[in-house]
Amino acid sequence: MINSGILSGVDLRKSYGSLEVLKGVSLAVDPGEFVCLVGKSGCGKTTLLSLLSGLEKPTQGRVSLDGKEITSSSEDELALFRRENVGFIFQSFNLIPTLSAWENVALPLFPMKIPQEQQRQRAMEMLEKLELGHRTGHLPSALSGGEKQRVAIARALVNRPKIIFADEPTGNLDSATGEAIMSILRRLNDEDGVAILMVTHEADLAKQADRLVRMKDGEIVA
């Protein structure tokens, strides 16, 4: 039984009607660890990420994040918990097109009781950290793909999460930009100690993680 670390999932199963996508998966991530989930499309990687992050609930099994069992939490409780403890990075960036770079980064802080100027300062600091200090006022339409993903990474970090969930964060980028984004994630993991669980189908990039978890047909095989 797996029941340790910043994140743990035990005997996770997920079905959509008669289709069983996950077949009893258990996985733990230690504080500060960088773990990559790899495998072919349709093997269950993204579904597992969604269950472990609390975006979806398992058909069976349980998930604990930072010592809190979240499987039975309400949607409101989960939303609050994610906002305070978790960061997300997606393949499609998910930036608001009418907001500037710094405003997109500050989005997770808007519901919190943090003064507006402090929200702006924290967002600007994160963009500076990711070498985007010169692009803080630009709209997403004025940014390159790599810059958009760095804004998304800054947004994921602005609430100072204990763990980041990244779903194919280099999937929409060319290989050189993808390698640069992976290097940024590796550096943030090393310097800030934030745990990362990342889904990718790019084996070369995954090798930079601390641990590879290979999935096939809804199960962990290596």
C-alpha positions in Angstrom: 0.0 0.0 0.0 1.3 3.5 -0.9 0.6 6.1 1.7 3.4 8.5 1.9 4.8 11.6 0.3 3.3 15.0 -0.7 1.0 13.0 -3.0 -0.4 9.5 -2.9 -3.0 7.6 -4.8 -4.0 4.1 -3.8 -5.8 1.5 -6.0 -7.2 4.2 -8.3 -9.8 3.0 -10.8 -11.7 5.1 -13.3 -14.5 4.0 -15.6 -16.6 5.9 -18.1 -19.6 3.6 -18.6 -18.2 0.2 -19.6 -14.8 1.6 -20.5 -12.2 1.0 -17.7 -9.5 3.6 -18.2 -7.5 3.0 -15.0 -7.2 -0.4 -13.5 -6.0 -0.1 -9.9 -3.1 2.3 -10.0 -1.1 3.3 -7.0 1.5 6.1 -7.0 3.3 8.3 -4.5 5.3 11.5 -5.1 7.8 12.7 -2.4 8.2 16.3 -1.5 10.5 18.0 -4.0 10.4 15.1 -6.4 10.1 15.5 -10.2 8.2 12.6 -11.6 7.2 12.0 -15.3 4.3 9.8 -16.4 5.1 8.4 -19.8 3.3 6.1 -22.2 1.4 6.0 -25.5 -1.7 8.2 -26.1 -4.8 6.6 -24.5 -2.9 4.7 -21.8 -4.4 6.7 -18.9 -1.8 9.2 -18.1 -4.0 12.3 -18.2 -6.8 10.5 -16.4 -4.4 9.6 -13.6 -3.2 13.2 -13.4 -6.8 14.4 -13.2 -7.6 12.0 -10.3 -4.4 12.8 -8.4 -4.9 16.6 -8.7 -8.6 16.4 -7.7 -9.9 17.6 -11.0 -11.8 14.3 -11.3 -12.9 11.8 -8.7 -12.0 8.1 -9.0 -14.5 5.3 -9.5 -12.6 3.6 -6.7 -9.5 4.3 -4.6 -8.3 7.3 -2.6 -6.0 10.2 -3.1 -4.1 12.2 -0.4 -2.5 15.6 -1.1 -0.2 17.0 1.5 -1.6 14.7 4.2 -5.3 15.5 3.4 -7.5 12.8 2.0 -9.4 14.6 -0.8 -11.4 11.8 -2.4 -14.5 12.6 -0.4 -14.1 16.4 -0.5 -16.9 18.5 -2.0 -16.2 20.5 -5.2 -16.0 23.7 -3.2 -13.5 22.2 -0.7 -11.5 20.8 -3.6 -11.4 24.2 -5.4 -10.2 25.9 -2.2 -7.6 23.2 -1.5 -6.2 23.3 -5.1 -6.0 27.1 -5.1 -3.9 27.1 -1.9 -1.7 24.1 -2.6 -1.5 23.2 -6.3 -0.3 24.6 -9.5 -1.4 23.5 -13.0 0.4 23.8 -16.4 -1.5 22.7 -19.5 -0.5 22.0 -23.1 -2.9 24.7 -24.4 -1.5 27.5 -22.1 -5.1 28.5 -21.0 -4.3 32.2 -20.9 -7.1 34.8 -20.9 -6.6 36.7 -24.2 -7.9 40.0 -22.9 -5.5 40.1 -19.9 -1.9 41.1 -19.8 0.9 38.7 -18.9 1.1 39.8 -15.3 -2.7 39.8 -15.0 -2.8 36.2 -16.2 -0.2 35.2 -13.7 -2.1 37.0 -10.9 -5.3 35.1 -11.6 -4.9 32.5 -8.9 -4.5 35.3 -6.3 -7.7 37.2 -7.2 -10.0 35.2 -4.8 -7.5 35.4 -2.0 -7.5 38.1 0.6 -4.3 39.7 -0.8 -4.1 43.5 -1.6 -4.2 44.2 -5.3 -0.8 45.8 -5.3 0.7 42.8 -3.6 -0.9 40.5 -6.2 0.7 42.6 -8.9 4.1 42.5 -7.2 4.1 38.7 -6.8 3.0 38.3 -10.4 5.8 40.6 -11.6 8.4 38.8 -9.5 7.4 35.4 -11.0 7.7 36.8 -14.5 11.1 38.3 -13.7 12.2 34.9 -12.4 11.2 33.4 -15.7 13.0 36.1 -17.7 9.8 37.8 -18.9 10.1 41.1 -17.0 10.1 42.9 -20.3 6.8 41.3 -21.4 4.6 41.9 -18.3 2.2 44.3 -20.0 1.8 42.3 -23.2 -1.4 40.4 -24.2 -1.0 36.7 -25.0 -1.5 37.5 -28.7 1.8 39.4 -28.7 3.8 36.5 -27.1 5.5 33.5 -28.7 4.5 29.9 -27.8 7.4 29.6 -25.4 6.6 32.9 -23.8 3.0 31.9 -23.3 4.1 28.7 -21.6 6.5 30.6 -19.3 3.5 32.9 -18.4 1.5 29.7 -17.6 4.4 28.4 -15.5 4.6 31.7 -13.6 0.8 31.5 -13.0 1.2 27.9 -11.7 3.9 29.1 -9.2 2.4 32.4 -8.0 0.4 30.8 -5.2 3.6 29.1 -4.0 2.2 25.5 -4.4 3.6 22.4 -2.9 3.2 20.5 -6.1 2.7 21.3 -9.8 0.7 19.1 -12.2 1.8 19.5 -15.8 -0.1 17.9 -18.6 2.0 17.8 -21.8 3.5 21.3 -21.1 5.7 21.0 -24.2 3.2 19.5 -26.5 2.4 22.7 -28.5 6.0 23.8 -28.8 8.9 23.1 -31.2 11.6 20.8 -29.9 14.1 23.5 -29.0 11.4 25.6 -27.1 10.2 22.4 -25.4 13.7 21.6 -24.1 14.0 25.2 -22.8 10.6 24.8 -20.9 11.8 21.5 -19.5 15.0 23.1 -18.3 13.0 25.8 -16.6 10.9 23.2 -14.8 14.0 21.3 -13.8 15.6 24.5 -12.4 12.5 25.5 -10.5 12.3 22.0 -9.0 15.9 22.1 -8.0 16.0 25.7 -6.6 12.5 26.0 -5.1 11.9 22.4 -4.1 8.4 22.3 -5.6 7.3 18.8 -6.5 6.3 18.2 -10.1 4.2 15.4 -11.6 4.3 15.8 -15.4 2.6 13.9 -18.2 4.6 13.6 -21.5 5.0 11.4 -24.4 8.4 12.8 -25.2 10.9 10.2 -23.7 14.0 12.4 -24.2 12.5 15.2 -22.1 11.2 12.8 -19.5 14.7 11.6 -18.8 15.5 14.9 -17.1 13.0 14.0 -14.3 14.0 12.2 -11.0 11.8 9.2 -11.8 9.9 7.8 -14.8 6.6 6.0 -14.4 5.6 4.1 -17.5 1.9 3.4 -18.1 0.2 1.0 -20.5 -3.5 0.1 -20.9 -4.5 1.8 -17.7 -1.8 0.3 -15.5 1.7 1.2 -14.3 4.1 -1.2 -15.9 7.5 0.2 -14.9 
